Amino acid sequence: MSDQAKQIASGAGFIAALDQSGGSTPKALGLYGVDASAYGTEEEMFAEVQKMRERIIMSPDFNNKKVIGAILFERTMDEQINGKPVAHYLWEDTGVVPFLKIDKGLEDESEGVQLMKPMPDLGALLTKAKNAGIFGTKERSVVKSANLAGIAKIVAQQFEVAQAVISAGLIPIIEPEVDINAADKAAAEDMLRDMLMTAVASLPKGQQVMLKVTIPEKAGQYDALADHPAVMRVVALSGGYSTDDATARLSQNTKMIASFSRALTEGLQRDMTDAAFDSALGANIDKIYKASV
């Protein structure tokens, strides 16, 4: 097992989600104190978010003592920090394992779920990611209600994409998010757990995936999956829960670690001094780390 695989499989800490895409970037920038009036084009918007991500990655507490991995947006993978491609900087300078978000967004809701949009250039993207030093991928779909047929379609699609990822020599993070506002969230999670277990059990010997799931209603919901030899790690998304709520819920699930986005950047502002920024980020990292271990 490679050093990166060992760190992800058993390292103490969490996976930072730095993969806001075109749709979620304006909101992330707004929370960071960058109003839409500060950029006119999409290129200018992504330049602003790249500055934010660089500031996070270069902060002294962003290292593998507490952050074992980081999920990047494709544009971030194409950027450089201190003259190095971002994925190389992450691993070589901070000891953090790089992942890449590969999905192209969500289809409209049907049968209580939102499937992933088609990925016509997936093969080329996976080759590019492997060559860029990326360890694994992340692909998100959403469960809106406890609809057996819909959840079955999500799991089938996720594992089909996972096979392409594995064939490219990367580790897939399968992310079937269950909407925290679903009226029948617990029932949806029961269906999802059972279908994921069936899919994981049918993987060819030696293949491994990771799972990224919403913090469940029932503590220990995904423990059997976390223990399965075909599952490298189970990570949790906060899904809109406040940081305090998300960390409290996560601490009840001892076999899951965090992969939070908003909680990581909560309270960070562009106009902060570097010292204030590093202090606030360090406090967020510490809080998420403690909930994960």
Protein Blocks (a to p, Z undefined) as FASTA:
>chain_A
ZZklmmmmmpgcddddfkbcfklmmmmmmmnopafklpfbfklmmmmmmmmmmmmmmpmk
lccklmmbdcddfklmmpceehiafklmmmmmnopacdddfbebjaddeehiacddddfk
lmmmmmmmmmnopabdcdddddfbdcfklmmmmmmmmmmmmmmmmmnopacdddddddfk
lmklmmmmmmmmmmmmmmmmmpcehiacdddddddfbghklmmmmmpmklmbacddehlp
afklmmmmmmmmmkbccddfklmmgoiafklcfklmmmmmmmmmmmmmmmmZZ
